[in-house]
């Protein structure tokens, strides 16, 4: 299935309203993360993880292709965690 999400690279942009982190590429805001009310303040860390998503997706595709080529895994791919993660990212699961 073809990827339908906003192409990377994504980056952390200047803070938005209420100092909420914004993630996107040069032309599109992908998300604005609301800071939590707890003391941990994980929003900025979540934003860095989300910004890395396109790079991680591409790395998983390379790993999946390499595994398929080197092991000829056949239908075992359906049970592979990498394969399942790529499907989840594409909204197929």
Legacy VTK file of the C-alpha trace (Angstrom):
# vtk DataFile Version 3.0
C-alpha trace
ASCII
DATASET POLYDATA
POINTS 93 float
0.000 0.000 0.000
1.234 3.507 -0.797
1.977 5.789 2.125
-0.578 8.580 2.440
1.003 10.543 5.274
2.840 13.849 5.052
6.327 13.285 3.702
9.293 13.979 5.911
11.596 15.146 7.062
9.610 16.470 9.970
11.106 18.839 12.486
10.211 20.550 15.679
9.049 24.051 14.766
8.943 27.123 16.986
6.528 26.749 19.860
2.879 27.419 19.165
0.172 28.876 21.389
0.683 28.247 25.104
4.210 26.982 24.320
2.827 23.807 22.720
5.386 22.014 20.512
4.575 21.932 16.786
5.829 19.198 14.436
5.785 19.405 10.650
7.711 19.792 7.441
8.473 23.010 5.566
4.895 23.458 4.347
2.601 21.438 6.620
1.913 21.373 10.340
1.558 17.692 11.198
0.547 18.199 14.819
0.576 20.544 17.773
1.033 18.770 21.075
-0.792 19.994 24.118
1.339 19.975 27.223
0.084 17.682 29.932
-1.134 18.936 33.266
1.101 16.564 35.168
4.522 17.522 36.442
6.439 15.409 33.905
5.851 17.789 30.982
6.353 15.103 28.310
5.032 17.168 25.380
8.451 18.270 24.120
9.766 14.695 24.317
6.682 13.397 22.504
7.253 16.043 19.823
10.813 14.835 19.216
9.576 11.247 18.883
6.835 12.276 16.441
9.305 14.368 14.417
11.491 11.268 14.010
8.582 9.134 12.734
9.259 9.491 8.976
12.927 8.606 9.470
12.027 5.603 11.607
9.440 4.474 9.035
12.021 4.614 6.237
14.571 2.723 8.368
12.006 -0.009 9.062
11.228 -0.275 5.337
14.931 -0.775 4.593
15.208 -3.402 7.352
12.089 -5.202 6.099
13.325 -5.235 2.498
16.723 -6.506 3.636
15.187 -9.285 5.717
12.953 -10.354 2.854
15.880 -10.377 0.423
18.358 -12.138 2.705
16.070 -14.691 4.334
13.336 -15.155 1.740
10.882 -15.039 4.635
7.842 -15.586 2.412
4.539 -15.531 4.298
6.327 -15.349 7.663
6.370 -11.565 7.150
2.793 -11.367 8.413
4.100 -12.349 11.865
7.192 -10.116 11.791
7.109 -7.139 14.198
8.679 -4.853 11.593
6.015 -5.774 9.031
3.226 -5.290 11.576
4.636 -1.901 12.619
4.823 -0.703 9.000
1.212 -1.789 8.461
0.145 0.073 11.606
1.904 3.234 10.381
0.022 2.996 7.074
-3.303 2.533 8.894
-3.717 -1.051 7.716
-4.117 -2.683 11.100
LINES 1 94
93 0 1 2 3 4 5 6 7 8 9 10 11 12 13 14 15 16 17 18 19 20 21 22 23 24 25 26 27 28 29 30 31 32 33 34 35 36 37 38 39 40 41 42 43 44 45 46 47 48 49 50 51 52 53 54 55 56 57 58 59 60 61 62 63 64 65 66 67 68 69 70 71 72 73 74 75 76 77 78 79 80 81 82 83 84 85 86 87 88 89 90 91 92
